[in-house]
Amino acid sequence: MFFFSHNRAFYILVGNHPDGKSSGASHALIDAFIKDNAGKNMLLDFEGSDIPTLAYFYSSFGAEHEIFPALKINRLPFYLKWLKK
């Protein structure tokens, strides 16, 4: 499924059925999307992955690794923060 916003297409909510994996359905879908939108001012965003095999799959389409800053706030009471360590 693709969502669009500000010259970006986000490839999210990917569901892989074992039959789809063996038939190359995801490859075909992404390839068709890239061909249909080639030359347009649009960026295809795969939303990244912590799963190495999925990251490798995305890189096969020319995806580049991009790091985004994140802020984590722990609002637990101090005694729970201590237990969490």
C-alpha positions in Angstrom: 0.0 0.0 0.0 1.3 3.4 -0.9 0.4 6.7 0.9 1.3 10.0 -0.7 2.3 13.3 1.0 4.5 16.2 -0.2 6.2 14.6 -3.1 6.8 11.4 -1.2 5.2 8.0 -1.7 5.4 5.9 1.5 5.4 2.1 1.0 3.8 0.8 4.1 1.5 -1.9 5.5 3.2 -4.6 3.5 1.6 -8.0 4.0 3.5 -11.0 2.6 1.7 -14.2 2.0 4.0 -17.2 1.3 2.5 -17.5 -2.2 3.2 -13.9 -2.9 6.8 -14.2 -1.8 7.5 -17.1 -4.1 5.8 -15.4 -7.1 7.7 -12.2 -6.6 4.5 -10.1 -6.1 6.3 -7.4 -4.0 9.1 -7.1 -6.5 6.6 -6.6 -9.3 4.5 -4.1 -7.4 7.5 -1.9 -6.4 9.0 -2.2 -9.9 5.7 -1.1 -11.5 5.4 1.8 -9.2 8.9 3.0 -9.9 8.4 2.7 -13.7 5.0 4.5 -13.5 6.6 7.4 -11.5 10.0 7.6 -13.1 10.9 11.2 -14.1 8.4 12.7 -11.6 9.5 14.8 -8.7 8.7 12.1 -6.2 10.6 10.1 -3.6 9.7 6.5 -2.7 10.1 6.1 1.0 10.3 2.5 2.2 9.9 3.5 5.9 13.1 1.6 6.8 13.4 -1.8 8.5 15.2 -3.3 11.4 14.9 -6.7 9.7 18.2 -7.2 7.8 16.6 -9.3 5.0 13.9 -6.7 4.4 16.4 -3.9 4.4 18.4 -5.8 1.9 15.3 -6.3 -0.3 14.7 -2.5 -0.2 18.3 -1.8 -1.1 17.9 -3.9 -4.2 15.7 -1.0 -5.5 18.4 1.6 -4.8 17.1 2.5 -1.3 19.6 4.5 0.7 20.1 4.2 4.5 19.0 7.3 6.2 19.2 8.0 10.0 16.5 10.1 11.7 17.0 11.6 15.1 14.7 10.3 17.9 13.8 11.5 21.3 12.8 9.1 24.1 11.2 10.5 27.2 10.8 8.3 30.3 8.1 9.7 32.5 8.0 6.8 35.0 8.4 7.7 38.7 12.1 7.6 39.8 11.7 4.3 41.7 10.4 2.6 38.6 13.2 4.1 36.5 15.6 2.6 38.9 14.0 -0.8 38.7 14.0 -0.6 34.9 17.8 -0.3 34.8 
